[in-house]
Amino acid sequence: MAYGRSKSAMVLLAAGIAERWAPDGVTADALVPGWIRARSRRHPGLETSRAVGAADEAGNRVEQPFYKSAG
């Protein structure tokens, strides 16, 4: 559980940094060793899903070729 949380934290930190300092031309990226859609993480919330690129602005799920499935 902690591993997944730390990966999510890295992605959200990078998204927050990028948003906060975008007016200054600062960008941020997070590199994580792969996404895992586990049953415990299937519904992280719309805002989080949008932040990590898993949902579009309308809230539709965006499938990525790098997602792995745990089930």
URZIVEN-V166820 format. One record per backbone hydrogen bond with DSSP energy under -0.5 kcal/mol. NH is the residue of the N-H (numbers start at 1). CO is the residue of the C=O. E is the energy in kcal/mol with one decimal. If there is no record, write none. Layout:
NH,CO,E
NH,CO,E
//
This chain:
5,1,-2.1
6,2,-2.6
7,3,-2.1
8,4,-2.3
9,5,-2.6
10,6,-2.0
11,7,-1.9
12,8,-2.8
13,9,-2.5
14,10,-2.2
15,11,-2.3
16,12,-2.5
17,13,-2.8
18,14,-2.6
19,15,-2.2
20,16,-2.8
21,17,-2.5
22,18,-0.6
24,21,-1.1
25,22,-2.1
26,21,-2.1
32,30,-0.6
34,32,-1.3
35,66,-0.8
37,68,-2.6
38,36,-1.3
41,38,-1.8
42,39,-1.0
44,41,-0.5
49,45,-2.5
50,46,-2.5
51,47,-2.2
52,48,-1.9
53,50,-1.3
54,49,-2.6
55,49,-1.3
56,60,-2.4
59,56,-1.8
62,54,-2.9
63,61,-0.6
67,64,-1.5
68,35,-1.2
70,37,-1.6
//
